[in-house]
Amino acid sequence: MTARRRLAFTLVGVLLGVVGTAGAHGAGLASASGRSLAVPTWLFLLTGGGVIGASFLLASFVTDRAFIRRVHGWRRAVALPALRVLTGVGRVVGVVGLLFVLVVGFVGPQESLYNAAILVVWAGWWSGYAMTTYLVGNTWPVLNPWRSIATVLPSLDRPYPDRLDAWPSVVGLLALIWLEVVSPVADQPRFLASIVAGYTVITLAGAVVFGEETWFETVDPVSRVFRYFGRVAPLYADDGVSVRLPGAGLSEAKLVTSRAEVAFVVAVLWVTTYDGLVATPLWRRYAVAVVEGGVPPNLLYAAALVVGYLVFLGIYRAAAKASKRRARTYVPVEDLAYRFAPPLVAIAAGYHVAHFLGYFLELSPTLLGTLTAPLSPPEPVALLLPAWFGGLELSFVILGHLLAIWVAHAAAYDIFPGKLQAIRSQYATTAAMVCYTIVSLWIVSQPYAVPPYVS
Amino acid sequence: MTEHTHPRQTPPSDPPEEPATCSYCGEKFVDEQLLALHRGIEHEPRLSEAEADAYRAARDAEREDVRLFRLKALAALLFIYFGFIFVYAFVV
């Protein structure tokens, strides 16, 4: 979050004239800590955990298999006019957007709040657009500029090594987040444009060597994130466009089918957490202590990213094992892990809204301003959000968890013949979710602290 | 779930001596009741008279268990609800 979140932080800071004071009204989420409720933090966190536990109990009252199947199986076709034209326009917008970011990044004004490339990437694309992928539908396969370019390039169609599976996308996702946290990708337009150029070269080379479909379906981490996010969304592509209930796409059996894909879903959840974690005062104190003890800062951030990820994987694996033990089933632990991974995407989506809605709204007037005149942008304008907005953001964290509980409940009913067996299989995952809610609410409620030692 | 064979099956941590095995798809279960439920849910059109009876009996037994579980879940919900009310009353 660091470099990117610092953008909103600077924006509000500029307007209030208090740049650099960590105690000031920070980025979107930091304002949540300004809630002057008389509720102490521990009770607020406990209540969040309690809501998750109680909703698990409430979901367990729904034991009618036919009803659950009907709810999840509900589908309607949507008539979108001129779908072909829309697709064509989407492709053009994507490619023009990529060129825009590259050109404005290299030759535009070099202050972050005046540079349209920075704002398009962080406020427009990674906040605003990413939200549409799980709130509306995954349009990335159409918009993805690299995919549009790759379709017209020749392909060598080299066979993709099967044993690599989705692992390159896991490594790619962790690497991108690491880069986002430690490098000035949201501060220096030229640096951002170089990273985008590098990503373009790697992606196009990969698509040429292995074929466009293999690359974007298997290797490219960004496409994979949006594809999973799209499963939460009500609209989806199916010989045209259809609509389903939000989250219904997550309970299908064929979504996650390998260890590497489980690892990717866990990585999506972990990177959103890590992103917030390194901007807390606790991390700041810890990082300062460790670096003063002689550890190089870059190593510290990378090590924390990897260690935290392994901890998350370990917890997930333990929960899947406990699920098998409680349900007394002959279904292998791996299969349970595949089926119970997709609900985590709903949690990640909820957490993403909580992180980005305020950020997006605060920066959107500036984004629009720079878009109208990218080379001589107007002064940045901030949208100051009302105090209750922090509470609204927190409620999205809870909403994501509720959706996850419901989806996991439906998946368990699909796997197990016994109703109580299905409920028992969810004890461990629910316990893990209660803990995770408490941790993520704590992170979201912390005041923003600029992560130390990163440029 | 469609009808298919289940090649990958691993026993739970406390397996019975002889698992109950589905004659239609080979899936294994720790007891006859779960097997009867599985047959009724997954292979209903192909069930013999005896298997259909076993399914109905298993469903009845399960209904009782679910009723008991709901009472426990309700008690837990009330506990959480009043627990929080008390804590809030004292703290805030």
HADDOCK unambig.tbl for C-alpha pairs under 7 A between the chains (distance, minus, plus):
assign (segid A and resid 38 and name CA) (segid B and resid 92 and name CA) 6.29 0.50 0.50
assign (segid A and resid 39 and name CA) (segid B and resid 92 and name CA) 6.08 0.50 0.50
assign (segid A and resid 54 and name CA) (segid B and resid 77 and name CA) 6.07 0.50 0.50
assign (segid A and resid 57 and name CA) (segid B and resid 73 and name CA) 5.90 0.50 0.50
assign (segid A and resid 57 and name CA) (segid B and resid 77 and name CA) 6.99 0.50 0.50
assign (segid A and resid 61 and name CA) (segid B and resid 70 and name CA) 6.51 0.50 0.50
assign (segid A and resid 324 and name CA) (segid B and resid 12 and name CA) 6.68 0.50 0.50
assign (segid A and resid 325 and name CA) (segid B and resid 12 and name CA) 6.13 0.50 0.50
assign (segid A and resid 325 and name CA) (segid B and resid 13 and name CA) 6.14 0.50 0.50
assign (segid A and resid 328 and name CA) (segid B and resid 12 and name CA) 5.39 0.50 0.50
assign (segid A and resid 328 and name CA) (segid B and resid 30 and name CA) 6.76 0.50 0.50
assign (segid A and resid 329 and name CA) (segid B and resid 12 and name CA) 5.70 0.50 0.50
assign (segid A and resid 329 and name CA) (segid B and resid 29 and name CA) 6.36 0.50 0.50
assign (segid A and resid 329 and name CA) (segid B and resid 30 and name CA) 6.88 0.50 0.50
assign (segid A and resid 330 and name CA) (segid B and resid 9 and name CA) 5.23 0.50 0.50
assign (segid A and resid 330 and name CA) (segid B and resid 10 and name CA) 4.99 0.50 0.50
assign (segid A and resid 330 and name CA) (segid B and resid 11 and name CA) 4.89 0.50 0.50
assign (segid A and resid 330 and name CA) (segid B and resid 12 and name CA) 5.79 0.50 0.50
assign (segid A and resid 330 and name CA) (segid B and resid 28 and name CA) 6.02 0.50 0.50
assign (segid A and resid 330 and name CA) (segid B and resid 29 and name CA) 6.32 0.50 0.50
assign (segid A and resid 331 and name CA) (segid B and resid 9 and name CA) 5.42 0.50 0.50
assign (segid A and resid 331 and name CA) (segid B and resid 10 and name CA) 6.22 0.50 0.50
assign (segid A and resid 332 and name CA) (segid B and resid 8 and name CA) 6.92 0.50 0.50
assign (segid A and resid 332 and name CA) (segid B and resid 9 and name CA) 5.70 0.50 0.50
assign (segid A and resid 332 and name CA) (segid B and resid 10 and name CA) 5.24 0.50 0.50
assign (segid A and resid 417 and name CA) (segid B and resid 34 and name CA) 6.11 0.50 0.50
assign (segid A and resid 417 and name CA) (segid B and resid 37 and name CA) 5.62 0.50 0.50
assign (segid A and resid 417 and name CA) (segid B and resid 38 and name CA) 4.90 0.50 0.50
assign (segid A and resid 418 and name CA) (segid B and resid 34 and name CA) 5.95 0.50 0.50
assign (segid A and resid 418 and name CA) (segid B and resid 37 and name CA) 6.80 0.50 0.50
assign (segid A and resid 420 and name CA) (segid B and resid 66 and name CA) 6.69 0.50 0.50
